Amino acid sequence: MNWRRSWSGRVAPCPIESNGDVRVWHTRAGRLVLVCDECDALWFEPGAIADTPESQRWQWELEGDEAIERPATREEIEAAGWAGHVTNWG
């Protein structure tokens, strides 16, 4: 089981990996990122997730020593204004 499937705050299906779901995560630097639980593509805002890979604004790695720390909490997602993008809270 993929460790990222342990939390079900799903935002969207991944447009890059058909088996993946994009979920909200918290980084050590304190910001929220969206990560595909299969291909690990990253987005920094929900509006950057588009229907086709060609129109994506995504990347494969975080910058510097920033790392994914844990699933974002519902409170963190709401505070960021992203709650309307979550389709499954679990």
ABEGO torsion letter per residue (X at the ends): XBAAAABABBABBBAABAABBBBBBBBAAGBBBBBBAAAGBBBABAAABBABAAABBBBABBBEABBBABBBBAAAAAAAGAAAABABAX
